[in-house]
Amino acid sequence: MTYYIYHVPGVKIGVTNQLEKRMSDQGFTEWEILETHTDGWLAGNREQELQKEYGYPVDKCHYMVSLKNRPKWNDKTRQVPSRESCVLGGKVTGKKNVESGHLAKVRDPHKAMLGSLKRIMCEHCGKDANTGNYKRWHGDNCKHKKGSHF
């Protein structure tokens, strides 16, 4: 198998064993082949050396490691999204967390402030406390509770 180290000027240096497909998939129209190798590990090492030499960001993962870790798709493992799931916003099913509104509920500072303004009367000592202090010092934890160890 032949591994091509290619250079897209001003963009990146990369390695592939399917040069034409890689360029068309990524939409590049101009590139140059810097080197060819028959050993993928050597090609990956040279790719990282050339990325440093040309001043591009160096890949964190070696080319051959990324090939090894790439999911192997076939008809049994591939998930094909339906039109309905795509319309809902997820790649396969449903909406993402942000779109579902879940994170907005958790991160809404106004709702958090309203929760802290809520006041509760302790049934053991009669003190008025906000929800945070009530949970920490009153209710079941109140020092005036009958049978308390405090």
N, C-alpha and C positions, 0 to 999 in steps of 0.2 A: 504494500500500500504506500502511496506517496502522500506526504504531508507538505502542504504549501505554507510558507510564512509569507503573508501578504502585508502590504502597507497601503493604507488609504490616507493620502497626504492630508495632514492637518486634523486627522480624526483618530486613527489607531493603527496598531500593528497586531496581527492575529495569526492563528494557525487554523487550518482546516484541511480535511482530506477531500472535500467536495467544493472546490473553489467557485465554480459558476453558480451553483445552488446558493452558497453562502452570500455571494454578492447580490444576487437577485432577491433573496429573502430579506436582506438588510437594506436594499434599495441603493446600493452604491453603483455608480456607472464608471468611475475611474479608480484604478488601483494598480499596483505594481507587485510582481512576485520578487521578493528579496532572496529567498532560498528555498530549496526543496530538500526533503530528507525522507529516508525510508524508515527511520526509527522515530516513533512518536515521542519518546522521552527526551531524545536529543532535540527534536523540533520544539518541544515545550520549553526546554532550558534556553535555547537560542531565542525564542520569542521573548522571554523575560529579559534576557541580556539586551536585545535590540530595543525593547520598550524603554529601558534605562538610557541606552545610548541616544535614542531619538528624543528623549524627554517626555514620553507619554506615561500615564499612570501604569504601574506594573500590576499585572493580574495577581490577586491574592492566592488563587488556586492554579496549580499546574494544569496544563492542557489535558494530560492523560488522566489525571485525577478527576477532572470535570467530566471527561468522557465516561469514566467508570461509574461516577455517581449519577449520571443522567438517567432519568426514568426510561425504562424500556417499554415503549408503547406497542401494543398489538390490539387486535380486535377484542380480546378478553379483558384487557386492563384499561383501555381507553374510555374515558367518560365523554360522551358526546352531549353537549348541552342542547336542550330543547329550545324552541323559539320562545316559549312562555318563560322559561327560567332566565333567558337573556333579557327579556323585557323587564323582568323583576329586578335586574341589576346584578345578579351573581353570575359567575362563569358557569357553574353547574346548577346550583339551586339557591333560591332565596336572595335576600339582600345582604349587603355587607353591614357590619356593625354600625358604622357611621350613618348609613342611609336608613337603617331600621329605627334610629332615634334612641337606641339604648345608651350610647355614650353621651348623648346630649342630656339625658335624664341624670346620669351619674355626674357629669361635669358642670351642670348648671349652677353657678354660684348663687343665683337668686334663690333657687330651691333650697340650697344648703343654708343660706342665711335665714330663710323662713323657718326651717327646722330648728335652728338654734334659738329663735325668738319664742318658740312655743314654751309655755310655762306649765309646770306640773307641781301639784301640792303633795308633799310627802305625807303619807297616811300615818307615819309613826311619830314624827316630830312636828309636823304642821308647817314646815318651812316651804316657801315657794322657790323653785329652782328651774333653770332651763334644762332641756333634755339631756345634755351631756353631763352636767353636774348631778342631775337626778340619778342617772344610771350609775355614776361612780360612787356617790356618797349617800344616796337615799334609797327608798324602796327596800329591797332585800338586804342592802348593805348598810342601812341606817344604824347608827350607834344607839339610837333610842328604841330600836326594835326589841320587843319582849324576847327574852332568852338569848340576847346577843352576847357575844364574847368580849365585846369592846369594853 
